[in-house]
């Protein structure tokens, strides 16, 4: 009873302080907002080659470069159970030689066209990307097609990539934010494939070049891939050039790898502790399931999250950063996957205010769940979301990457335009309903990385279950 009473007092005190605060008055000479300019998404030309390769082409004449993104379904979540993070090694070595080109020839060929080849393994898909001069586009397409079809994974290059991956993992494990993200994924998703967000040292050591070759042959196929091109090109000529470069790519006879099934059940409400002896901060990472992109209430959750902690003038930042100085950079964000979406909160706070910070985060979550936003909060959040989307999609590569993500999530290219439109249609009532459904603090899975004695001592009054964080597979 005493613990529950202490928590009630803490929440009551927070509410009183918050209600007593008033928003600072803006300068009288400040002009009113101008009209909100809707985001205009680029037009996408969707095509498909005879071998099943999907093409999304976005001609943007003017700036003489073209962004190319080749994406394939099946990322970290498609890795074998005993090889978590295998997709990272696959992407790290896919450009290290083909049957006709050495690693050096591949690198020099892309660089001569003004580009640099990069790769990334995400939960649901793999990405290889570059942006090159428009005049050199025809030189790069055969190289990209060669990598997609004829990579050889030389033993020496795989061993080098393994050493680099092991060193990189050790460096990441020194970072509390990485430890928190890894533990949160395991706590939320359990045994579901989405629980894997990085390799383990055991998986890296066990992986062999022959295994990567087999996985490459199984996973890289045209009927589960897309090539996105954004930039200065003629669509007809580019389609012909892509057909010439990628037309010989054939899908294997075996069935496609099935998509990951949606996670079942609810995320647990508990604090999972990752001990970090000697830490002067507690790294909080919290999450609860949210609607997926494309769901009817997704835009309302986007706006609600911006009000809560997703933009610089949000409630959470004003509270624990600006007013109380508990942390420098708290933030809230949506973490999307094809089959699930998480509403996450992150904050690194000083040890002496670990409990106080947790109390204020819970307060702001519950305030979103129990009170409607003010009209001006709604307007600021909508302006922020529409404006930031327009800023983020200024570059050709950003547009190409976003389109590849939409395709991997089973969404049409028109979703780029719909996102802005849906955000602008959100009402106060929509945000209030989203807050009630998705923001109660009782829905949160919490990971705390830091000095275990500090965490347990300061969170004890909240009466929430605390246990060691699950180990990565």
N, C-alpha and C positions, 0 to 999 in steps of 0.2 A: 504493500500500500504506500509506504513512504516513497519508493522509487516513482510510482505513478504520480504521486502528489508533486514531487520535484519536477517531473516532466511537465505537468500541467502549469506549474508556476513559471517555468522557463518559457513555455509557449505564450502564456498570458503576458509576460513581460515583453517579449518580442513584439506581440501584437500592439501593446500600448505604445512602445517606442515608434513602431512603424506608422501607427495612426497619427502620432503627434508630429511626424515629419511632414513638411510641405515641400512640394516641388519648387525649386528656386525660380524666381520670377525672371522671365526673359527680358532683354532690353526692349524698351518701348519702340525704338527706331527699327527694330528687326522687322523686315517685310514678311508678309504672310507666305505660306507655302504656295508655290506655283502649282499648276495642274500636274497631276501624276501622269507621266508619259508612259503608256503601256510598252512593255517589252515586245519587240518584233522579232520572232525567231526566224532564222534563215529557212528558205525553201529547200527541202531535201528531195532529191530524185532517187527513188528506190528501184533497183534492178537486181537481177539474179542471173548468174552464168549457168550454163547447162549442167555443170558439175555440182550445182547447189550453193556455190559461194554467193552470199548476199553482198550487194554493193549499195551504200548510201553516199551519194555524191552531192556536194554543196559547192557549186561554182561561186566564187567571190572575186570578180575581176578587180584588178588594181594592184595591190601589194603582190609582188612576183614570187610568192612562195606557196607551197602546198603541204598541208599536214596530212600524213598517212597514218592510219591506225588499223592494225590487223588484230582482231579479237577472236578468241575461241572459247566456247563454252567449256566449263570444267576447270576450276581453279583449285585453291587450297582444299575446298570441301570435297573435291573429287579424288584427292590423294588416297592411296592405300592406307588402311588403318595402321599398319606397322611402319609407315613412312610419312609421318606428319611433316608438312613443309616441303615435300618432294618437288612441288610445282616451282618453288623458288630456285632450286638447283636446275630444273629444266629450263627456266627462262635465262638463268645466268650463263648457260652453256650452249644454248640453241644457235647462237651466232658465232661459235668458235670453230667453224669449218663445215663445209658441205662436200659432196662428192666431186665438185668442180672448182671450189674456191676455198682458200685458206682463211683463217681468222683475220689475218692481216689484209688480204685482198677484200674481204667483206668490209672491214672498217675503213680502208682507204677509198673504196668505191662509194660508200655513203658520205664520207667526209668531202670527197671531191664534188659532190652535189650540194654541199653546203649544210649537210645534216649530221645527226648523231643518233645512232640506233639505241633505244632504251627498251627495257622490258619490265613488266610488273605482274606479279601473281596475286590476284585478289581472291576473295572467297568463292565467287561464282564463275570467274573467267580469267583468261590469260590475255595479256596485251603486249604487243610489240609496236613501237611507234617511232616515227621520225618526221621532221619537216625539212623540205629540200627546196632548192630553187626550181621554179616552174620550168625553166629551160632544160633542167637536168632530170625531170621526172621520168622520162623514158629510160634513163640509165639506172634508176634506183628500183623500179618495179621488178626487173628480172632478179635483182639481188634479194629483195623481200620474198619473192616467190620461191627462190632457191632455198632460202632458210626454212620456209614453210613446208617444203617437200623433201629436201635432201640433206638435212642436217645429220652430221656423223658422230658428234659427241666424242671427240678424241680422248683417250684415257688420260693423257697428261693434262689436258685442259679441265677435265672433270676433277682430277685430284687437286688442281690449283683452286678451282671454284669451291671445293669442299673445305680447303684450308681457310679461304676467305670467308666462307659462310660461318665456319666455326668461330673465327675471330670476331666477326660482326655480331654473332649471337652473344658472345661473352661481353662485348661492349654494350649491347642493348640491355643485358641483364644487370648492368650497373645503374641503369636508369629507373627510378621508381615509377615513372609513368608507363614504361613498357611492362614492368612487373604487374602494375595495376590492370592494364588492358588485357594482358594474358590471363590473369586470374579471373577477371570479370567474364571473359568469354567462356571459360570453363565453368564458372559458377552458374551463369545464365543458361548455357546450352547443354551442359552435362556431357552426355556421350554423342550428341548430335555432331555431324561434321563441321558445323559452324563454330564449334568450340576451338578449332585449330586456327591460330593466327600467325604461327611461326614454327619453324622446325625445332627439333630438339637436337642436342649434341649426339645422342645415340642414333637418331635417324640420319643425320649428316654422315656420321662415320660409316654406317652400314650401306649407304647408297653406292652403287657401282655404275659405271658407264653403260654396261649392257642393260641395266634396269631402266636407265633414262632413255635408251634407244627404244625399248619396248613400250614405254609409256608415251613417248613421242609418236610412235606409229599408231598407238591406240587413240590418242587424244586429239592430235592435229589432223583435221579432216575438213574439206571444203563445205560439206553440208551442215556443219556446226560452227561455221566461222563467218565473219563479216569483215569487209574492207571498207573503211570510211575515209573519204578524201574531202578535204575542205581547202579551198584556195583558188588561185588563178589558173583555170584550165577550161578547155572546151569539153563538155560532158560526152559528146559523141566520140571524140578522138581518145579521151581517157578510157572510156568503156572498151574501145577496140584494143587499146594497149594493155589493159588489165586482162582481157580475154586471151591475148597472145601470151602474156607472162604466166597467168594462173590457169589457163585452160587445160593443161595436162595434169593438173592436180586431181587425183582420183580418191574417192572415199573408199576405205577398206570394206570388205564384204560383211564383217561382223556388225551387229547392231550398235547404234549409238550408245554412249554411256548415258544412263538415265539421269535426269535432273535430280538434284537433292530434294528430298521430301521436306515439307514444312515441319518445324519443330512442334512438338506437342507439349501440353501442360503449361503451367505458369512458372515464371522465374521465382526462385525462393526469396522470401523476405528475411534476410539475416545479414550480419556483418562477417565477411570473410577476411581474415587477417593474414597479411604477408609480412613476417618479421623482417625488419631491416635495422639491426642493432646500430646504435650510434646516430641514427637519423635525427635531424633537428626539425623535420617537418613530417606531417602526416599527409600522404597522397590519397585523397578520396576519389573513387570512381564509382558512380552509381548508374543503374540502368533498369528500365522496365520495358516490356514489349509495347510497341506502338503500331499504328496502322501502316501498311505498306504503301509505297508510292503508287498512285493510281486508285487507291481506295477513296471512298466518298468523303471521309473526314480527314484525309491526309493534309489538305491545305489548312484546315482549321488548327491542326496540331503544329504545323509549321509556324503559323502566326502566334499561337499560344507559347511555343517554345521561344520565339524571338522576344516576347514580352517577359517571359520568365528568366531566361539567361542567355539567349542566343545572339543578342546584339549588345553593343557597348553600353547603351543607356538602359539596359534591362534591370529588372527588379533585383536579381541576385547580385549583379555587379555593383549596383548602387548600395546594396546592403552590406555585403561582406568585404567589398573592396573600398568603395568610396567612403562609406560612413564609418565602418568599424576597423578597416585596415587589417583584417585577418589574413588576407591573401592578395597576391598581385594580379593573378589572371584566372579567375574562375570562368567557366564557360559551360554552356549547354548546347547539345547538338543532336541531330538525328543521324544514326549510323545504319545506312540501308544495306540490305541484301535482297536477293531475288525473292526469297521465301520468308523473310522476317525483317523487321525494322526495330531498332532500339532507340529509346529516348534516353540520352545519357547526360550526366553531369560530372564535371571534373573540376577539382580544386586542390591545390597544394597549400596547406595551411601550417602556421607555426605550431609547434608542440603545445605551448601553453593554452592555445585557443582551439584545440582539437574538438573538445566537447561543445564549446560555444559555436563553432563553425557548423558542426553537424546539426545543432539545434536550429540555426538560422536557415540552413539549406532545407531542412524539413519544413520549417515555417513557410518558406517561399513556395515550396511544392504544394503544401496544403492550402496556401492562399490562392494559388491558381485553381485548386480543386473546389474552393468554396465561395469565391467571389468573382463577379464578372469584371472584366477590364473596363477602364474608362475609355470613352470614345477617342480621346487623344492618344492613348496607348495603342489602341487598335490601328489608328492612322499611321503612327510612327512605325509600327511593326510592318505594316503593308508596304509603306514607302521603302523601308530598309530592304525587305525581301525582293521587291521588284527591282530596286536599284542595284542591289548587290549581284543579282543574276545578270543584269545587263553589263555590269563591270567585269564579272568573271568570264563572260562569254565574248569578250572583245577579241581574244586571240583565236586564230584558226585552230591551234592545237586544243584549246579548251573546248571548243565546239565539237571537234572530232572525238575527244575523250568522252564528253557527255553523251554524244550520240551512241558511242560504243557501249556505254553503261546502260542506256535505255534499251538497246537491243538485247543485251545480256539478261536484262530483267524482264524481257518479254513485253516491253512497252513500245509503242509506235513513235516515230520521230516527231509527230505532232505534239507529243507530251511536253516538248520544250516550250511551246506556245501556251499550252493549257496550264502549265504550272503558274505562270504569271497571271493568267486570267482567273484561275481558281483562287489565288491568294487575294486578288482584288475584290472577289465576291464574298469573302468571309465576313460574317457579321459578329457583333458582340455576343449574340446568343450562340453562334457556332463555337466561338472560343470558350464560352462558359461551359457548354456541353462537353467539349474536348477536355477541358480542365477537370471536370468531374470524373470523366471516364479514365483518363490516362495519367493524371498528375498526383493523385494521393501518395503521400510518402510511404504509406503501408504497402505499396506495390513494388517498392524499390529493392533491388539486390545491391548490396553495398560491399565494396572492397576497400580496405584501408591498409596502406603500405607504410610502415614506419616502426617506431619503437613500440614493441608489443605492450609493455607495461603502461605506457602513456595511453595507448588506444583503449585497452581494457579498462583502465582506471577512469578515464574521462567519459567513456560511453556507457559505463555500468548504470548510471541513473536512468537511462532510457529504457532499460528492461528488455532490450532486443537481444536475440540469440547471437552469440559470437562464437566462431569456430575457425580453425585453420583453413586457409584457402586451399582448394583442390590443386593437386600437382598437375602440370601439363603432361599429356600422354607421351 
